[in-house]
Amino acid sequence: MKRSLLALLLGISALVVMRCVPCAEAGVRVYVGVPPPPVIVEPVPVLPSPMHVWVPGYHRWDGRAYVWVPGQYVVAPRPRAVWVPGHWVQHRNGWYWREGHWR
């Protein structure tokens, strides 16, 4: 629900300055006309437990500018799960965010 609400809010705030196109993954694909800044290299803190996985930070679009979201440790949903980080994808309409997911 939190993910859906965030996608909805980003989509609404972006209607004035960006083009929204339906997306099967998040409901709305928001295209940003400005490329994202380089990823910030963060020091990875000590692993809290073997059940945790580091999820690296990323730049999110807030409707006006890119904002850095710091990395964090999260508990893996199952043993040996691998986090595939989200990333920005360049498209002819601009840049869009592809969500990270567990594999």
PyMOL commands that set and color helices and strands:
alter all, ss='L'
color gray80, all
select helices_A, chain A and resi 2-14
alter helices_A, ss='H'
color red, helices_A
select strands_A, chain A and resi 20-23+27-30+52-55+58-61+66-69+72-75+83-84+87-91+94-98+101-102
alter strands_A, ss='S'
color yellow, strands_A
deselect
rebuild
show_as cartoon
